[in-house]
Amino acid sequence: MNNVRPRLTLMTEEQIHESHANVLKLLHETGVRVDSPSILQMLETKLGSKSQDRIVKFPQEIVEEAIESAPKSIDVYDRRGEHRLKLGEDRLRFGTGVTALFYQDPADDTIDVFKRENFRNLVRLSSGMKHYDVISTLGIVRDVPAGLSDLYGSLEHISNTTKPLVLLVSDENRFSDVLEMFELLCGDLRDRPFVIPYFNPGTPLVMNAGTVDKMKLSIERGLPVIFSNYGIAGASTPLAPAGAFTLLMAELLAGLVISQTIERGAPILLGMLPVYFDMRTMLNFYDPQTVLISIACSEMMKHYGIPHCSTSGSGAGWGMDLIAADTYWMNTLPLLLSHGHLAPFIGDSHGSKSISPTTIVHVHEIIDQALRIGDGFQLDDVNSALDEIADVGPGKNFLSQPSTLKNYKDHYYTSAIYPHYIMEKWQEAGEPPAHQILREKTRDLLASAPIPDDHSDLMGRGEAFIKKYAS
């Protein structure tokens, strides 16, 4: 088969090497601040020198050694121990989630605080949709006792799906408790890891104690980790894309060195979430330039041979609206055509403050279409249909040709949400707006979402575990 596929390339080899040289210079001359005493001591021992004011500067050979030792791919399993992903060798994979504080009702787009039932329903919704390969932490549960939000949220997370999980814990003091609960429910996480903890440094150039200490805890438990930074252009990074890119890349490689110092060969994904900041409205948002920075990051990770965690297109929409649709398409297709491996945070709106099930459903449609673009098409003698064209000849049609009758259902895209109405059919249906169709579909999917057969068992044992912290 001669398959033609689109591919997006941003930087030349010369530009990649120049970017790498800039990052090495920044790490060696400026360095990063390391706030964890134990990690700082570990790095000082490795470097054979004392830091000043907790600033660690990395020689080129230390960075290159870390790049060389990091695994080129990461095997990820589901909760049942079945192999699901090989990140680093596969196409871009997608997931839902964001640590939202609010939930947007699919019936009318009203906003309410994020509750435990919202976590449960969104995990099940995501679990039933084939293009969501992982499910990330979906929100911060706010209808449970103070201090127990991460435990109750994580219990809903693990008990309502068997898919791999990307784990974010808002209270760093609860991180080890969440992992302990997961091990109680599912056994040792090391052998066939299905949990990938996610961590952010403190941009600019701060390896905050909570992040690196939790990285150490995860790596020691045999878990792959995501180390990804959130850069706000003009605030926490330089405004110009090149400056933001260089600073964020330096943080990522510093995190890589730390991970490989903790344990040589520790599996890690690196990525960045570059955004702009509108000082008039106090809104963070993705922009075409920030998507380009993410693509540049994916190309650097391909150059290093390190799995890449990309942006997911979330941001400034007011729910699943035209603004959100623009942003998700702008993000999904370019990153799918570049070198990304995981985009784990789909579904949020209002600058990541809320999460919307209608967004999860509509973006699944975007992914479905983007994957068809990424797959390309076969350019061979059979599919070129020269004999068929010659048989039909000028002025006729192909409606009754064998290839049309056999393949017409498979050769064009059919939406799982929106009917292909001609105008008259749309009028007969009462002229429904597209958002009404989306809301109805979302409610149907929520009502029919799958529930794992061991859900009750996990919930019972998890509730018993959490009770010891309730007092």
Secondary structure, DSSP 8 states (H G I E B T S, - for coil): --EE--------HHHHHHHHHHHHHHHHHT-EEE--HHHHHHHHHHHTS--BTTEE---HHHHHHHHHHS-S-EEEE-TTS-EEEEETTS--EEEE---BSEEE-TTT--EEE--HHHHHHHHHHHHT-TTEEEEE--B---SS-TT-HHHHHHHHHHHS--S-EEE--SSGGGHHHHHHHHHHHH--SSSS--EEEEE--BTTTEE-HHHHHHHHHHHHTT--EEEEEEEEETTTB-SSHHHHHHHHHHHHHHHHHHHHHHSTT--EEEEEEEEEEETTTTEEE--HHHHHHHHHHHHHHHHHT--BB-----SS-SSSSHHHHHHHHHHHHHHHTTT--EEEEESEETTTTEE-HHHHHHHHHHHHHHHHHHH-EE-SHHHHTHHHHHHH-TT---TTSHHHHHHTTTSS---SSS----HHHHHHTT---HHHHHHHHHHHHHHH----TTHHHHHHHHHHHHHHHH-
